[in-house]
Each structure stands twice: as C-alpha cells, then as structure tokens.
Amino acid sequence: MSLARQIVGTWSLVSSVDILADGKATDTWGSSPHGVYMFDANGRFTQIVMRSDLPKFTSRDSATPEQAKAVVAGSLAMFGTYTVDEAAGDEAAGVVHVQFEACTFPAFTGTAGKRVVTMASPDEMVFTNAGRAGGAKGQSVWKRVG
C-alpha cells in the first residue's frame, strides 16, 4: 500500500523530541505531550500539539499574562494541504509536503514544509523535520487512533 494511503486517518502523539546538533534530545512539548494529526484522503491535514502541563484557568478572560504566555508557548495548531512523495521502492517511507493555510505560529501561515515520514508499522508513523530552529531535527512518533 502506498504511503499516501497509509497515512490517511487520525493519529495520536506518542512522543516528540528535538535532536540537537550534538545529538542531545530535548522534550520540546514536555515529557507527556498531547497531540492529534489528521490526514484525509483529499489531501487536507490538521495538526494540534500541546504540553500536558498547560495552566488551567476558567475562561480566556481570566488568564493571567503569564498563563496566556505559557499556553501560546506550549501549544501549536495548524491546518492546510499536503502531498506525498513516495520513496523509490519503499512503501514504508517518503516525504510529506505540507502547505500551511493557517497556524498559531503566524510565521508558518502561507508557507510550505517538508517532513520525512517512516511507517514503523501500519499503526505507527515517525515524522522527522530537519528544518527546526538552531539546526535541530524534530522527531515525533504517532499512533493510529482512527
């Protein structure tokens, strides 16, 4: 089955780390991040990632400036379109090209990104993003939920 068909569905975040140039891994989203990645068969995606330790407040109007800053720094949501470049002769790996229509990190809105995807199994995929800030490589693991 092609990678394009394999990634269609809903995925839950298992782990996400940034691997620095010296090989050290850091937990960008904390030790127990939450996230969902959805790919539909028509080439649309949605991704939401957040720390599990975000501050809790009763309404947006009641957040302190520190709480609001922690939520902005500790979460990321985006959506747009995607295409898949299948790796030659390997149905388990390829490149997903994303076009960000909108993102809570406004610098991404209207830009494109590239992610290397490896299917560890039919229900687990690994995303690698070599274009992280400071030369880091982002790596996230996702489990199929639907």
DSSP file (Angstrom, degrees, kcal/mol; ACC not computed):
  #  RESIDUE AA STRUCTURE BP1 BP2  ACC     N-H-->O    O-->H-N    N-H-->O    O-->H-N    TCO  KAPPA ALPHA  PHI   PSI    X-CA   Y-CA   Z-CA
    1    1 A M              0   0    0      0, 0.0     5,-0.0     0, 0.0     0, 0.0   0.000 360.0 360.0 360.0 139.2    0.0    0.0    0.0
    2    2 A S     >  -     0   0    0      1,-0.1     4,-2.1    90,-0.0     3,-0.3  -0.251 360.0-120.2 -66.2 153.9    1.3    3.5   -0.8
    3    3 A L  H  > S+     0   0    0      1,-0.2     4,-2.1     2,-0.2     5,-0.2   0.885 113.7  61.6 -60.6 -38.9    2.5    5.8    1.9
    4    4 A A  H  4 S+     0   0    0      1,-0.2     4,-0.4     2,-0.2    -1,-0.2   0.874 109.9  40.2 -56.8 -38.2   -0.1    8.3    0.8
    5    5 A R  H >4 S+     0   0    0     -3,-0.3     3,-0.5     1,-0.2    -1,-0.2   0.839 111.3  58.2 -78.3 -33.9   -2.9    5.8    1.6
    6    6 A Q  H 3< S+     0   0    0     -4,-2.1    -2,-0.2     1,-0.2    -1,-0.2   0.844 103.2  51.2 -66.7 -33.8   -1.2    4.6    4.8
    7    7 A I  T 3< S+     0   0    0     -4,-2.1    32,-0.3    -5,-0.1    -1,-0.2   0.670  80.3 111.8 -81.8 -14.0   -1.1    8.0    6.5
    8    8 A V    <   +     0   0    0     -3,-0.5     2,-0.3    -4,-0.4    32,-0.2  -0.391  61.6  50.6 -61.5 129.0   -4.8    8.7    5.9
    9    9 A G  E    S-A   39   0A   0     30,-2.4    30,-2.5    -2,-0.1     2,-0.4  -0.911  93.8 -52.2 141.0-167.0   -6.6    8.7    9.3
   10   10 A T  E     -A   38   0A   0     -2,-0.3   135,-3.1    28,-0.2   136,-1.4  -0.927  48.1-167.7-113.3 134.0   -6.3   10.2   12.8
   11   11 A W  E     -AB  37 144A   0     26,-2.7    26,-2.3    -2,-0.4     2,-0.4  -0.941  11.4-145.7-126.9 141.4   -3.1    9.9   14.7
   12   12 A S  E     -AB  36 143A   0    131,-3.3   131,-2.7    -2,-0.4     2,-0.3  -0.882  29.3-110.2-108.0 138.2   -2.3   10.5   18.4
   13   13 A L  E     + B   0 142A   0     22,-1.9   129,-0.2    -2,-0.4    22,-0.2  -0.484  34.7 173.2 -71.0 128.6    1.0   11.9   19.5
   14   14 A V  E     -     0   0A   0    127,-3.2     2,-0.3     1,-0.4   128,-0.2   0.814  66.6 -15.6 -97.9 -48.1    3.2    9.4   21.4
   15   15 A S  E     - B   0 141A   0    126,-1.3   126,-2.4    17,-0.1    -1,-0.4  -0.989  51.2-166.5-156.1 157.6    6.4   11.4   21.7
   16   16 A S  E     + B   0 140A   0     -2,-0.3    13,-0.5    14,-0.3     2,-0.3  -0.921  16.7 166.2-151.6 122.5    8.1   14.5   20.3
   17   17 A V  E     - B   0 139A   0    122,-2.7   122,-3.0    -2,-0.3     2,-0.5  -0.948  30.3-135.7-133.8 155.3   11.8   15.5   20.7
   18   18 A D  E     -CB  26 138A   0      8,-2.5     8,-2.5    -2,-0.3     2,-0.7  -0.960  19.7-150.2-105.2 128.4   14.2   17.9   19.1
   19   19 A I  E     -CB  25 137A   0    118,-3.2   118,-2.4    -2,-0.5     6,-0.2  -0.894  16.6-145.0-102.5 114.7   17.6   16.3   18.4
   20   20 A L    >   -     0   0    0      4,-3.2     3,-2.5    -2,-0.7   116,-0.1  -0.211  29.0 -98.5 -76.3 167.0   20.3   19.0   18.7
   21   21 A A  T 3  S+     0   0    0    113,-0.3    -1,-0.1     1,-0.3   114,-0.1   0.792 125.1  55.3 -57.1 -30.0   23.4   19.1   16.5
   22   22 A D  T 3  S-     0   0    0      2,-0.1    -1,-0.3     1,-0.0     3,-0.1   0.424 122.5-105.9 -84.5   2.8   25.4   17.5   19.4
   23   23 A G  S <  S+     0   0    0     -3,-2.5     2,-0.2     1,-0.3    -2,-0.1   0.315  74.8 139.0  92.8  -8.1   22.9   14.5   19.4
   24   24 A K        -     0   0    0     -5,-0.1    -4,-3.2     1,-0.0     2,-0.4  -0.503  44.2-141.6 -72.1 136.2   21.2   15.6   22.7
   25   25 A A  E     -C   19   0A   0     -6,-0.2     2,-0.4    -2,-0.2    -6,-0.2  -0.826  15.6-168.4-101.3 137.8   17.4   15.2   22.7
   26   26 A T  E     -C   18   0A   0     -8,-2.5    -8,-2.5    -2,-0.4     2,-1.3  -0.957  25.8-124.8-124.3 145.5   15.1   17.7   24.3
   27   27 A D    >   -     0   0    0     -2,-0.4     3,-1.5   -10,-0.2   -10,-0.2  -0.707  27.9-179.1 -88.5  89.5   11.4   17.4   25.1
   28   28 A T  T 3  S+     0   0    0     -2,-1.3    -1,-0.2     1,-0.3   -11,-0.1   0.871  85.0  34.8 -56.7 -40.0   10.0   20.5   23.3
   29   29 A W  T 3  S-     0   0    0    -13,-0.5    23,-0.5     1,-0.4    -1,-0.3   0.125 122.2-101.1-104.7  18.8    6.4   19.7   24.4
   30   30 A G    <   -     0   0    0     -3,-1.5    -1,-0.4     1,-0.2   -14,-0.3  -0.199  48.8 -62.0  86.5 179.0    7.3   18.2   27.8
   31   31 A S  S    S+     0   0    0      1,-0.3    -1,-0.2    -3,-0.1    -3,-0.1   0.698 131.2  32.4 -78.2 -19.6    7.5   14.5   28.8
   32   32 A S  S    S-     0   0    0     -3,-0.2    -1,-0.3    -5,-0.1   -17,-0.1  -0.498  82.2-179.3-134.3  65.6    3.9   13.7   28.2
   33   33 A P        -     0   0    0      0, 0.0     2,-0.4     0, 0.0    18,-0.2  -0.240  17.5-141.0 -70.3 156.2    2.7   15.8   25.2
   34   34 A H  E     + D   0  50A   0     16,-3.0    16,-2.9    -5,-0.2     2,-0.3  -0.888  33.9 145.7-109.9 145.5   -0.8   15.7   23.7
   35   35 A G  E     - D   0  49A   0     -2,-0.4   -22,-1.9    14,-0.2     2,-0.4  -0.959  30.3-156.0-173.5 157.7   -1.4   15.9   20.0
   36   36 A V  E     -AD  12  48A   0     12,-2.4    12,-2.5    -2,-0.3     2,-0.4  -0.997   6.0-170.0-140.7 139.8   -3.5   14.9   17.1
   37   37 A Y  E     -AD  11  47A   0    -26,-2.3   -26,-2.7    -2,-0.4     2,-0.4  -0.999   9.3-170.8-129.5 126.3   -2.6   14.7   13.4
   38   38 A M  E     -AD  10  46A   0      8,-2.9     8,-1.8    -2,-0.4     2,-0.4  -0.977   6.8-177.7-124.1 130.2   -5.4   14.1   10.8
   39   39 A F  E     -AD   9  45A   0    -30,-2.5   -30,-2.4    -2,-0.4     2,-0.2  -0.993  11.1-158.9-122.2 126.5   -4.9   13.4    7.2
   40   40 A D    >   -     0   0    0      4,-2.7     3,-1.4    -2,-0.4     4,-0.2  -0.629  31.2-111.1-101.0 168.5   -7.8   13.0    4.9
   41   41 A A  T 3  S+     0   0    0      1,-0.3    -1,-0.1    -2,-0.2   -33,-0.1   0.581 112.1  65.2 -72.7  -9.5   -7.9   11.2    1.5
   42   42 A N  T 3  S-     0   0    0      2,-0.1    -1,-0.3    39,-0.0    40,-0.1   0.291 121.8 -96.0 -97.7   9.5   -8.4   14.5   -0.3
   43   43 A G  S <  S+     0   0    0     -3,-1.4    39,-2.3     1,-0.3     2,-0.4   0.767  81.7 128.0  87.1  25.9   -5.0   16.0    0.7
   44   44 A R  E     - E   0  81A   0     37,-0.3    -4,-2.7    -4,-0.2     2,-0.3  -0.900  32.8-174.2-115.1 146.8   -6.0   18.0    3.7
   45   45 A F  E     -DE  39  80A   0     35,-2.3    35,-2.1    -2,-0.4     2,-0.3  -0.944  13.8-167.3-136.3 158.6   -4.4   17.9    7.2
   46   46 A T  E     -DE  38  79A   0     -8,-1.8    -8,-2.9    -2,-0.3     2,-0.4  -0.986  10.5-175.0-140.2 136.5   -4.8   19.3   10.7
   47   47 A Q  E     +DE  37  78A   0     31,-2.8    31,-2.7    -2,-0.3     2,-0.4  -0.999   6.7 177.4-136.5 135.4   -2.3   19.1   13.5
   48   48 A I  E     +DE  36  77A   0    -12,-2.5   -12,-2.4    -2,-0.4     2,-0.4  -0.996   5.9 174.8-134.8 129.5   -2.5   20.1   17.1
   49   49 A V  E     +DE  35  76A   0     27,-2.9    27,-2.8    -2,-0.4     2,-0.3  -0.996   7.3 161.6-133.9 138.8    0.3   19.7   19.6
   50   50 A M  E     -DE  34  75A   0    -16,-2.9   -16,-3.0    -2,-0.4    25,-0.2  -0.997  39.6-101.4-154.6 156.0    0.4   20.9   23.2
   51   51 A R    >   -     0   0    0     23,-2.6     3,-0.6    -2,-0.3   -21,-0.2  -0.409  25.9-134.9 -69.5 151.6    2.2   20.3   26.5
   52   52 A S  T 3  S+     0   0    0    -23,-0.5    -1,-0.1     1,-0.2   -22,-0.1   0.614 100.0  61.5 -83.0 -12.0    0.3   18.3   29.1
   53   53 A D  T 3   +     0   0    0     21,-0.1    -1,-0.2     2,-0.0     3,-0.1  -0.006  69.2 146.0-106.0  29.2    1.2   20.8   31.9
   54   54 A L    <   -     0   0    0     -3,-0.6    13,-0.1     1,-0.1    17,-0.1  -0.355  58.7 -97.7 -62.5 145.6   -0.6   23.9   30.4
   55   55 A P        -     0   0    0      0, 0.0     2,-0.5     0, 0.0    -1,-0.1  -0.334  35.6-131.8 -65.2 147.2   -2.0   26.2   33.1
   56   56 A K        +     0   0    0     -3,-0.1     2,-0.3     2,-0.0    11,-0.0  -0.868  32.8 162.7-103.8 132.0   -5.7   25.8   33.8
   57   57 A F        -     0   0    0     -2,-0.5     6,-0.1     6,-0.1     3,-0.1  -0.965  42.3-121.1-143.7 159.4   -8.0   28.8   34.0
   58   58 A T  S    S+     0   0    0     -2,-0.3     2,-0.3     1,-0.1     3,-0.1   0.736  88.1   0.6 -80.1 -24.0  -11.8   29.1   33.8
   59   59 A S  S >> S-     0   0    0      1,-0.1     3,-1.1     0, 0.0     4,-0.6  -0.984  71.1-107.8-156.4 160.8  -12.1   31.4   30.8
   60   60 A R  G >4 S+     0   0    0     -2,-0.3     3,-0.8     1,-0.3    -1,-0.1   0.857 119.6  56.5 -58.8 -34.0   -9.8   33.1   28.3
   61   61 A D  G 34 S+     0   0    0      1,-0.2    -1,-0.3    -3,-0.1    -3,-0.0   0.715 103.7  53.8 -71.6 -20.1  -10.7   36.4   30.0
   62   62 A S  G <4 S+     0   0    0     -3,-1.1    -1,-0.2     2,-0.0    -2,-0.2   0.528  80.2 113.6 -94.4  -4.8   -9.4   35.1   33.4
   63   63 A A    <<  -     0   0    0     -3,-0.8    -6,-0.1    -4,-0.6    -3,-0.0  -0.414  64.7-130.1 -67.9 137.3   -5.9   34.0   32.3
   64   64 A T     >  -     0   0    0     -2,-0.1     4,-2.7     1,-0.1     5,-0.2  -0.425  29.5-104.8 -74.9 162.3   -3.1   36.0   33.8
   65   65 A P  H  > S+     0   0    0      0, 0.0     4,-2.3     0, 0.0     5,-0.2   0.886 124.1  51.7 -56.1 -37.8   -0.5   37.3   31.3
   66   66 A E  H  > S+     0   0    0      2,-0.2     4,-2.2     1,-0.2     5,-0.1   0.908 110.4  47.6 -65.8 -42.0    1.9   34.5   32.4
   67   67 A Q  H  > S+     0   0    0      2,-0.2     4,-2.1     1,-0.2    -1,-0.2   0.927 112.4  49.0 -64.8 -44.8   -0.8   31.8   31.9
   68   68 A A  H  X S+     0   0    0     -4,-2.7     4,-2.2     1,-0.2    -2,-0.2   0.907 111.3  50.1 -61.7 -41.4   -1.6   33.1   28.5
   69   69 A K  H  X S+     0   0    0     -4,-2.3     4,-2.7    -5,-0.2     5,-0.2   0.901 108.8  52.2 -63.3 -41.0    2.1   33.2   27.5
   70   70 A A  H  X S+     0   0    0     -4,-2.2     4,-1.6     1,-0.2    -1,-0.2   0.875 109.9  49.1 -63.7 -38.0    2.5   29.6   28.7
   71   71 A V  H  < S+     0   0    0     -4,-2.1     4,-0.3     2,-0.2    -2,-0.2   0.924 112.5  47.0 -68.2 -44.2   -0.4   28.4   26.6
   72   72 A V  H >< S+     0   0    0     -4,-2.2     3,-0.9     1,-0.2    -2,-0.2   0.929 117.4  42.7 -63.0 -44.8    0.9   30.2   23.5
   73   73 A A  H 3< S+     0   0    0     -4,-2.7    -1,-0.2     1,-0.2    -2,-0.2   0.766 116.3  49.9 -72.3 -24.5    4.5   28.9   24.0
   74   74 A G  T 3< S+     0   0    0     -4,-1.6   -23,-2.6    -5,-0.2     2,-0.3   0.205 107.1  52.9-103.9  15.7    3.2   25.4   24.9
   75   75 A S  E <   -E   50   0A   0     -3,-0.9     2,-0.3    -4,-0.3   -25,-0.2  -0.994  51.7-172.8-148.9 155.2    0.8   24.7   22.0
   76   76 A L  E     +E   49   0A   0    -27,-2.8   -27,-2.9    -2,-0.3     2,-0.4  -0.972   5.0 179.9-149.1 130.4    0.7   24.7   18.3
   77   77 A A  E     +E   48   0A   0     -2,-0.3    27,-2.6   -29,-0.2    28,-0.3  -0.996  11.7 158.6-133.6 139.4   -2.2   24.2   15.9
   78   78 A M  E     -EF  47 103A   0    -31,-2.7   -31,-2.8    -2,-0.4     2,-0.3  -0.986  13.0-175.6-153.7 159.0   -2.1   24.3   12.1
   79   79 A F  E     +EF  46 102A   0     23,-1.9    22,-2.1    -2,-0.3    23,-1.5  -0.983  25.3 106.8-152.8 162.4   -4.0   23.1    9.0
   80   80 A G  E     -EF  45 100A   0    -35,-2.1   -35,-2.3    -2,-0.3     2,-0.3  -0.954  59.9 -44.7 167.4-146.2   -3.7   23.1    5.3
   81   81 A T  E     -EF  44  99A   0     18,-1.7    18,-2.8    -2,-0.3     2,-0.3  -0.777  42.6-166.3-117.9 161.7   -3.0   20.7    2.4
   82   82 A Y  E     - F   0  98A   0    -39,-2.3     2,-0.3    -2,-0.3    16,-0.2  -0.986  10.1-167.1-145.7 156.4   -0.5   18.0    1.8
   83   83 A T  E     - F   0  97A   0     14,-2.0    14,-2.7    -2,-0.3     2,-0.5  -0.942  19.2-135.1-134.2 158.6    1.1   15.8   -0.9
   84   84 A V  E     - F   0  96A   0     -2,-0.3     2,-0.7    12,-0.2    12,-0.2  -0.965   5.3-158.9-120.8 130.4    3.2   12.7   -0.6
   85   85 A D  E     - F   0  95A   0     10,-3.3    10,-2.6    -2,-0.5     2,-0.2  -0.938  25.1-139.2-100.6 113.8    6.4   11.9   -2.5
   86   86 A E  E     - F   0  94A   0     -2,-0.7     2,-0.2     8,-0.2     8,-0.2  -0.514  18.2-115.8 -72.9 138.9    6.8    8.1   -2.2
   87   87 A A  E >   - F   0  90A   0      6,-1.8     3,-2.0     3,-0.6     2,-0.2  -0.560  44.0 -93.1 -72.2 138.3   10.4    6.9   -1.6
   88   88 A A  T 3  S-     0   0    0      1,-0.3    -1,-0.1    -2,-0.2     3,-0.0  -0.337 102.6 -10.5 -58.5 117.8   11.6    4.9   -4.6
   89   89 A G  T 3  S+     0   0    0     -2,-0.2     2,-0.4     1,-0.1    -1,-0.3   0.554 114.9  97.6  73.9   8.9   10.9    1.2   -4.0
   90   90 A D  E X   -F   87   0A   0     -3,-2.0     3,-1.0     3,-0.2    -3,-0.6  -0.891  44.0-177.9-135.5 104.9   10.0    1.7   -0.3
   91   91 A E  E 3  S+     0   0A   0     -2,-0.4   -85,-0.1     1,-0.2    -1,-0.1   0.582  81.8  64.7 -76.1  -8.7    6.3    1.9    0.7
   92   92 A A  E 3  S+     0   0A   0     26,-0.1    27,-4.1     1,-0.0     2,-0.3   0.526 104.8  40.5 -91.9  -6.4    7.2    2.5    4.3
   93   93 A A  E <   + G   0 118A   0     -3,-1.0    -6,-1.8    25,-0.3     2,-0.3  -0.974  61.0 123.2-143.1 154.9    9.0    5.8    3.9
   94   94 A G  E     -FG  86 117A   0     23,-2.1    23,-3.0    -2,-0.3     2,-0.4  -0.967  52.0 -78.1 179.0-169.1    8.6    9.0    1.9
   95   95 A V  E     -FG  85 116A   0    -10,-2.6   -10,-3.3    -2,-0.3     2,-0.6  -0.964  26.8-154.6-120.4 131.4    8.2   12.8    2.2
   96   96 A V  E     -FG  84 115A   0     19,-3.3    19,-2.5    -2,-0.4     2,-0.6  -0.928   9.6-157.8-103.5 122.3    5.1   14.7    3.1
   97   97 A H  E     -FG  83 114A   0    -14,-2.7   -14,-2.0    -2,-0.6     2,-0.4  -0.889  12.7-165.2 -99.3 123.9    5.0   18.2    1.7
   98   98 A V  E     -FG  82 113A   0     15,-2.4    15,-2.6    -2,-0.6     2,-0.5  -0.860  15.4-157.1-112.2 145.6    2.6   20.5    3.7
   99   99 A Q  E     -FG  81 112A   0    -18,-2.8   -18,-1.7    -2,-0.4     2,-0.7  -0.973  21.1-140.5-118.1 112.9    1.2   23.9    2.7
  100  100 A F  E     +F   80   0A   0     11,-2.7    10,-3.0    -2,-0.5    11,-0.3  -0.629  23.2 177.7 -80.6 113.6    0.2   25.8    5.9
  101  101 A E  E    S-     0   0A   0    -22,-2.1     2,-0.3    -2,-0.7   -21,-0.2   0.855  75.5  -7.2 -78.0 -37.4   -3.1   27.7    5.3
  102  102 A A  E     +F   79   0A   0    -23,-1.5   -23,-1.9     7,-0.1    -1,-0.3  -0.982  65.9 177.7-157.4 151.4   -3.1   28.9    8.9
  103  103 A C  E     -F   78   0A   0     -2,-0.3   -25,-0.2   -25,-0.2     6,-0.2  -0.990  39.5-125.3-155.3 146.4   -1.0   28.3   12.1
  104  104 A T  S    S+     0   0    0    -27,-2.6   -26,-0.1    -2,-0.3     3,-0.1   0.653 110.4  67.4 -70.4 -13.7   -0.9   29.6   15.6
  105  105 A F  S >> S-     0   0    0    -28,-0.3     3,-2.6     1,-0.1     4,-0.5  -0.873  85.6-157.8 -98.2  94.6    2.7   30.3   14.9
  106  106 A P  G >4 S+     0   0    0      0, 0.0     3,-0.7     0, 0.0    -1,-0.1   0.689  81.9  69.8 -55.5 -25.1    1.9   33.0   12.4
  107  107 A A  G 34 S+     0   0    0      1,-0.2    -3,-0.0    -3,-0.1    -2,-0.0   0.755  96.8  55.4 -64.7 -22.0    5.2   32.8   10.5
  108  108 A F  G X4 S+     0   0    0     -3,-2.6     3,-2.5     2,-0.1    -8,-0.3   0.784  80.3 109.2 -77.9 -28.5    4.2   29.4    9.2
  109  109 A T  T << S+     0   0    0     -3,-0.7    -8,-0.2    -4,-0.5    -7,-0.1  -0.257  90.5   9.2 -56.6 126.5    0.9   30.7    7.7
  110  110 A G  T 3  S+     0   0    0    -10,-3.0    -1,-0.3     1,-0.3     2,-0.2   0.490 109.6 107.1  83.4   4.2    1.2   30.7    3.9
  111  111 A T    <   -     0   0    0     -3,-2.5   -11,-2.7   -11,-0.3    -1,-0.3  -0.558  62.5-123.6-108.4 175.5    4.5   28.7    3.8
  112  112 A A  E     -G   99   0A   0    -13,-0.2     2,-0.3    -2,-0.2   -13,-0.2  -0.839  20.7-168.5-117.7 156.1    5.4   25.2    2.9
  113  113 A G  E     -G   98   0A   0    -15,-2.6   -15,-2.4    -2,-0.3     2,-0.4  -0.936  11.8-143.2-139.7 163.9    7.1   22.5    4.9
  114  114 A K  E     -G   97   0A   0     -2,-0.3     2,-0.4   -17,-0.2    17,-0.3  -0.997  15.4-177.1-132.2 131.1    8.7   19.1    4.3
  115  115 A R  E     -G   96   0A   0    -19,-2.5   -19,-3.3    -2,-0.4     2,-0.5  -0.994  22.2-137.3-129.4 132.8    8.6   16.1    6.6
  116  116 A V  E     -GH  95 128A   0     12,-2.5    12,-2.5    -2,-0.4     2,-0.4  -0.776  27.1-162.1 -84.5 129.3   10.2   12.7    6.2
  117  117 A V  E     -GH  94 127A   0    -23,-3.0   -23,-2.1    -2,-0.5     2,-0.4  -0.949  12.6-175.2-119.9 132.9    7.7   10.0    7.2
  118  118 A T  E     -GH  93 126A   0      8,-2.3     8,-2.8    -2,-0.4     2,-0.9  -0.995  21.0-140.0-124.7 129.1    8.5    6.4    8.1
  119  119 A M  E     - H   0 125A   0    -27,-4.1     6,-0.2    -2,-0.4    -2,-0.0  -0.790  16.6-176.7 -87.3 107.8    5.8    3.9    8.8
  120  120 A A  E    S-     0   0A   0      4,-1.5    -1,-0.2    -2,-0.9     5,-0.2   0.806  76.5 -21.0 -72.2 -29.4    7.2    1.8   11.7
  121  121 A S  E >  S- H   0 124A   0      3,-1.7     3,-1.4    -3,-0.1    -1,-0.2  -0.919  83.5 -83.3-161.8 174.6    4.1   -0.3   11.4
  122  122 A P  T 3  S+     0   0    0      0, 0.0     3,-0.1     0, 0.0    -2,-0.0   0.750 131.8  38.7 -60.9 -20.2    0.6    0.1    9.9
  123  123 A D  T 3  S+     0   0    0      1,-0.1    21,-2.3    20,-0.1     2,-0.4   0.231 111.7  61.0-115.7  13.7   -0.4    1.9   13.1
  124  124 A E  E <   +HI 121 143A   0     -3,-1.4    -3,-1.7    19,-0.2    -4,-1.5  -0.976  55.7 179.6-143.3 128.5    2.7    3.9   13.9
  125  125 A M  E     -HI 119 142A   0     17,-2.4    17,-2.8    -2,-0.4     2,-0.5  -0.956  15.7-148.7-127.9 149.9    4.5    6.6   12.0
  126  126 A V  E     -HI 118 141A   0     -8,-2.8    -8,-2.3    -2,-0.4     2,-0.4  -0.972  10.7-160.0-118.2 124.6    7.6    8.6   12.7
  127  127 A F  E     -HI 117 140A   0     13,-2.9    13,-2.4    -2,-0.5     2,-0.4  -0.880   4.9-167.7-103.4 134.3    7.8   12.2   11.4
  128  128 A T  E     -HI 116 139A   0    -12,-2.5   -12,-2.5    -2,-0.4     2,-0.6  -0.990   4.7-170.9-123.8 129.5   11.3   13.9   11.0
  129  129 A N  E >   - I   0 138A   0      9,-3.0     9,-2.7    -2,-0.4     3,-0.5  -0.932   5.8-177.4-121.1 104.4   11.6   17.6   10.4
  130  130 A A  T 3  S+     0   0    0     -2,-0.6    -1,-0.1   -16,-0.3   -15,-0.1   0.567  71.5  76.5 -77.8  -7.9   15.2   18.6    9.6
  131  131 A G  T 3   +     0   0    0    -17,-0.3    -1,-0.2     7,-0.1     6,-0.1  -0.044  63.0 136.4 -97.7  33.1   14.3   22.3    9.4
  132  132 A R    X   -     0   0    0      4,-1.3     3,-1.3    -3,-0.5     4,-0.1  -0.359  64.2 -81.9 -77.8 160.6   14.0   23.1   13.1
  133  133 A A  G >  S+     0   0    0      1,-0.2     3,-1.4     2,-0.2    -1,-0.1  -0.243 112.0  17.2 -60.2 144.7   15.4   26.3   14.6
  134  134 A G  G 3  S-     0   0    0      1,-0.3  -113,-0.3    -3,-0.1    -1,-0.2   0.644 131.0 -66.8  69.4  15.7   19.1   26.3   15.5
  135  135 A G  G <  S+     0   0    0     -3,-1.3    -1,-0.3     1,-0.3    -2,-0.2   0.530  93.0 145.7  84.4   4.9   19.8   23.3   13.4
  136  136 A A    <   -     0   0    0     -3,-1.4    -4,-1.3    -4,-0.1     2,-0.5  -0.340  44.6-135.3 -72.6 158.0   17.8   20.9   15.5
  137  137 A K  E     -B   19   0A   0   -118,-2.4  -118,-3.2    -6,-0.1     2,-0.3  -0.976  15.9-144.4-115.2 120.4   16.0   17.9   13.9
  138  138 A G  E     -BI  18 129A   0     -9,-2.7    -9,-3.0    -2,-0.5     2,-0.4  -0.655  17.9-175.8 -84.4 138.9   12.4   17.4   15.2
  139  139 A Q  E     +BI  17 128A   0   -122,-3.0  -122,-2.7    -2,-0.3     2,-0.4  -0.983   3.1 177.8-138.0 126.6   11.2   13.8   15.5
  140  140 A S  E     -BI  16 127A   0    -13,-2.4   -13,-2.9    -2,-0.4     2,-0.4  -0.965  16.9-148.3-129.7 146.5    7.7   12.8   16.5
  141  141 A V  E     -BI  15 126A   0   -126,-2.4  -127,-3.2    -2,-0.4  -126,-1.3  -0.936  16.5-168.9-114.7 134.6    6.0    9.4   16.9
  142  142 A W  E     -BI  13 125A   0    -17,-2.8   -17,-2.4    -2,-0.4     2,-0.4  -0.969  10.0-153.0-128.4 138.1    2.3    9.0   16.2
  143  143 A K  E     -BI  12 124A   0   -131,-2.7  -131,-3.3    -2,-0.4   -19,-0.2  -0.910  28.9-111.9-109.3 138.6   -0.1    6.0   16.8
  144  144 A R  E     +B   11   0A   0    -21,-2.3  -133,-0.3    -2,-0.4   -21,-0.0  -0.462  37.1 168.2 -68.1 133.5   -3.2    5.5   14.7
  145  145 A V              0   0    0   -135,-3.1  -134,-0.2    -2,-0.2    -1,-0.1   0.434 360.0 360.0-120.3  -8.5   -6.5    6.0   16.5
  146  146 A G              0   0    0   -136,-1.4  -135,-0.1     0, 0.0    -2,-0.1   0.331 360.0 360.0-173.6 360.0   -8.8    6.0   13.5
